[in-house]
Amino acid sequence: MVFGPRGGGYDHAITVFSPDGSLYQVSYAAEAVKKGSTALGVKCKEGIVLAVDKSLPSNLVESESFEKIFQIDDHMATASSGIIADARVLVDKARVQAQIHKLTYDEEITVMALTKSIGDLKQMHTQYGGLRPFGVSLIIAGVDSEGPQIFVTEPSGAFLEWKATAIGAGKPQAMDLFESEYDPDKTLDESIVLSLKVLRSSMDEEMIASNIEVVVIDSKDGKFKRLSMEELDSFISKLPPEEEEGEEDEESSEEEEE
């Protein structure tokens, strides 16, 4: 039996459309994101919360070297899912862009402007021969003159603004929980607890302070802050037991049936 090439040969070059209008290399880059660890962002009136699953590939790895949330500027950060090497390249570009804007205009770059810049760079890598798409999605979040904002950039270069969102392997479960439990009126601390609850639902192992990473940007001062191990332990202790969550879900489903 003779097998044809996957994608009918239309995945051999980034600039070639398939007959159904697809760019297969971009679709493959999106698949790389789906295999990445879960990252999520939550917006509330008091600020922004970014949280990621940073389960280490080995006990021998130093946890400090395994960074998944990157500071871009004092008021902005990004969480990644997908090929981490691609994320580092984009983070470096974002940092340079933020500094160029500050030196040129004597003001901090807005979250929207930086997101568009990164989106344009990603899109360029889908249009020229000799390049490949970035196999990473970024949650770009920060506080500027418009208040707290969260954007997600896809490998295609497309981006959207969100109130609460997730990327990576645990996105389906996370978005289901956000749909039912997100409330824009929650405090920053309550949003941290919600983020951890949602993140825990997509993790394969027990949540402990060493296998997660959480960053907050408070609307009051607009400053980036990475939570310490002690602070993470404190918030994890506020989470309801997973068994109780399951019982609550069963009770709600029974009530709906009645």
C-alpha positions in Angstrom: 0.0 0.0 0.0 1.3 3.4 -0.9 0.8 6.2 1.6 0.7 9.8 0.4 2.4 12.6 2.3 0.6 13.9 5.4 -1.3 17.1 4.4 -1.3 16.0 0.7 2.2 17.6 0.3 0.8 21.1 1.2 2.8 21.1 4.4 6.2 21.1 2.7 6.3 24.9 2.7 4.9 27.5 5.0 3.8 29.8 2.1 1.6 27.1 0.4 -2.1 27.0 1.0 -3.9 23.7 0.9 -7.1 23.5 -1.3 -9.2 23.9 1.8 -7.5 27.2 2.7 -5.3 25.8 5.5 -1.6 26.5 6.2 -0.6 23.2 7.7 2.6 24.4 9.3 0.6 26.9 11.3 -1.8 24.2 12.3 1.1 22.0 13.4 2.5 24.9 15.5 -0.9 25.1 17.2 -0.6 21.4 18.0 2.7 22.1 19.8 0.9 24.5 22.0 -1.8 22.0 22.9 0.9 19.7 24.2 2.5 22.4 26.4 1.9 22.8 30.1 -1.2 24.7 31.2 -1.0 28.5 31.7 -3.8 30.8 32.6 -4.6 34.4 33.3 -7.4 36.1 35.3 -8.4 39.7 35.2 -10.3 41.5 38.1 -10.8 45.1 39.1 -7.8 44.9 41.4 -5.4 43.6 38.9 -4.1 40.6 37.0 -3.2 37.0 38.0 -1.0 34.7 35.9 -0.5 31.1 36.9 1.3 28.2 35.3 1.9 24.5 35.9 5.7 24.1 36.1 5.9 20.5 37.0 9.6 19.6 36.7 10.7 16.9 34.2 13.1 15.5 36.8 13.7 15.8 40.5 17.3 16.7 39.5 16.2 19.9 37.8 16.7 23.2 39.7 13.2 24.7 39.9 14.6 28.3 39.7 15.9 27.5 36.2 12.5 26.4 34.9 10.8 29.7 34.3 7.3 29.8 32.6 6.2 33.4 33.4 8.5 36.2 32.2 8.5 39.8 33.2 8.5 42.1 30.2 8.4 45.5 32.0 7.5 46.7 35.5 3.8 46.7 34.5 3.6 43.7 32.2 4.3 40.0 32.1 3.7 37.0 29.9 3.0 33.3 30.4 3.8 30.7 27.7 2.8 27.3 26.5 4.4 25.4 23.8 8.1 25.4 22.7 9.8 27.3 25.5 12.8 28.2 23.3 10.4 30.0 20.9 8.9 31.8 23.9 12.3 33.1 25.1 12.9 34.6 21.6 9.5 36.4 21.7 10.0 37.6 25.3 13.4 39.1 24.3 11.7 40.9 21.4 8.9 42.1 23.7 11.4 43.5 26.2 13.3 45.4 23.6 10.1 46.8 22.1 9.0 47.9 25.5 12.3 49.7 26.2 12.4 51.3 22.7 8.9 52.7 23.3 9.8 54.1 26.7 13.0 55.8 25.4 11.1 57.2 22.3 7.9 58.4 23.9 8.9 58.7 27.6 6.0 56.5 28.6 5.3 52.8 29.2 4.1 50.8 26.2 0.4 49.7 26.4 -0.5 46.0 26.7 -2.4 46.3 23.4 0.5 47.9 21.5 3.0 45.3 22.7 0.6 42.4 21.9 0.1 43.8 18.4 3.8 44.0 17.9 4.3 40.3 18.9 1.3 39.3 16.8 2.8 41.0 13.8 6.1 39.2 14.3 4.3 35.9 14.6 2.3 36.6 11.5 5.4 37.5 9.5 6.7 34.0 10.3 3.7 32.5 8.5 4.2 34.4 5.2 7.9 34.2 4.2 9.8 31.2 2.9 12.7 30.0 5.0 10.9 30.7 8.3 8.6 28.6 10.4 5.8 29.7 12.8 6.6 30.1 16.4 5.3 27.0 18.2 4.1 28.9 21.3 1.1 30.8 22.5 1.6 33.7 24.9 -0.8 35.2 27.5 0.3 38.8 27.6 -1.1 40.7 30.6 -0.5 44.0 32.4 -1.9 47.1 33.8 -1.8 50.4 31.8 -3.9 53.5 31.4 -6.8 51.3 30.2 -6.7 49.3 33.4 -5.9 45.5 33.7 -5.8 43.7 30.4 -5.1 40.2 29.2 -4.4 39.1 25.6 -3.6 35.8 24.0 -1.4 35.6 20.9 -1.7 32.4 18.7 1.0 30.9 16.5 -0.8 32.4 13.5 -0.4 35.9 14.8 -4.0 36.3 15.8 -4.8 37.7 19.2 -7.8 38.4 21.4 -8.5 40.1 24.7 -9.9 38.0 27.5 -11.4 38.4 31.0 -10.1 34.9 32.0 -8.3 32.4 29.7 -6.0 29.4 29.5 -3.6 27.9 27.0 -1.9 24.5 26.8 -2.9 20.9 27.5 -5.4 21.8 30.2 -7.2 24.5 28.3 -10.6 22.6 27.9 -11.0 21.8 31.6 -9.8 25.3 32.6 -12.2 27.1 30.3 -15.1 25.1 31.5 -14.4 26.1 35.1 -13.8 29.7 34.2 -17.2 29.8 32.4 -19.0 28.7 35.5 -17.0 30.4 38.3 -15.4 33.6 36.9 -16.6 36.8 38.5 -15.1 40.2 37.5 -15.9 41.5 41.0 -13.7 39.1 42.8 -10.8 40.6 44.8 -7.2 40.0 43.8 -6.8 37.3 46.5 -10.0 35.6 45.5 -8.8 35.6 41.9 -5.6 33.9 43.0 -7.5 31.2 44.7 -9.7 30.8 41.6 -6.6 30.6 39.4 -5.1 27.8 41.6 -8.4 25.9 41.7 -8.7 26.0 37.9 -5.0 25.1 37.4 -5.3 22.2 39.9 -8.1 20.7 37.8 -5.7 20.3 34.8 -2.7 19.0 36.7 -1.7 15.3 36.7 -0.1 15.5 40.1 -0.8 17.1 43.5 -0.5 20.8 43.5 2.4 22.1 45.7 4.2 25.4 45.8 7.3 24.0 44.0 5.4 22.9 40.9 3.4 26.0 40.2 4.3 29.6 39.4 2.0 32.6 40.1 2.5 36.3 39.3 0.3 39.2 40.2 0.2 42.8 38.9 -1.8 45.0 41.3 -3.8 47.9 39.7 -2.8 50.1 42.7 0.8 50.3 41.8 0.9 48.5 38.5 3.9 46.5 39.5 5.0 43.0 38.7 5.2 40.6 41.7 6.1 36.9 41.8 4.6 35.1 44.7 7.0 33.4 47.1 6.8 29.7 48.2 5.3 30.8 51.6 2.6 32.9 49.9 1.8 30.1 47.5 1.4 27.6 50.4 -0.9 30.1 52.1 -3.2 30.3 49.0 -3.1 26.6 48.3 -4.3 26.0 51.9 -7.4 28.0 51.1 -8.5 25.7 48.3 -11.4 23.3 49.0 -10.6 19.6 49.0 -11.0 18.1 45.5 -13.4 15.5 46.9 -15.8 18.3 48.0 -15.5 19.9 44.6 -16.6 16.6 43.0 -19.5 16.3 45.4 -20.6 19.8 44.6 -20.6 19.1 40.9 -22.6 15.9 41.4 -25.2 17.8 43.5 -25.5 20.6 40.9 -26.0 18.0 38.1 -28.7 16.2 40.1 -30.5 19.5 40.8 -30.4 20.3 37.0 -31.9 16.8 36.3 -34.8 17.4 38.8 
